[in-house]
Amino acid sequence: MEPNNEKRKSKWLRCNRGIGVIMTLMFTGLFTYIQLTPWAHRRLRDKFTLGFFPTLAVALLILFSLILIFDNRRREIPPRLEKLTVTGFLGAVLAVVLSWGYFALMLEIGFLITTPVFLLFAMYALGLKPWRNIIIAALFLTAIVYAIFTLMGIELPLGKLSGMIPF
């Protein structure tokens, strides 16, 4: 491939149209996933389905990403993406994959075990130091989130701890 053609392709992926195409594909996949899960169609007391609001949110995200593809600024490159590197892009993809892994492990092992571990590595990767501060912050944030959800009456997955924790 010619260097000019490669540069043009790279520029297209960083412009609003390229971002819109990538986001539309990702959100369409998420929309399909939600529609294929049985929980999304479960009726609640208020006659809404459990997946109504997530489906609505993803449909709006698809609409907004389509706007990026077709609006007057579709060829503009946002200033923060002018210097986007493959390493930076792969780092973002890795963050998404690790987040998915966190959620999958949380369902299996439980919120109280996986969340502090995930937060430890996430905070370290984001540059928080020293380790003592990271450990304190991870435990504190986990406890606060668990307390807030418990007070609201929302059960977080306990996984293997189910039945072992009295609260």
Helices and strands as residue ranges (DSSP letters): H 3-14, H 16-36, G 38-41, H 52-70, G 79-81, H 86-109, H 111-125, H 131-151, G 159-161
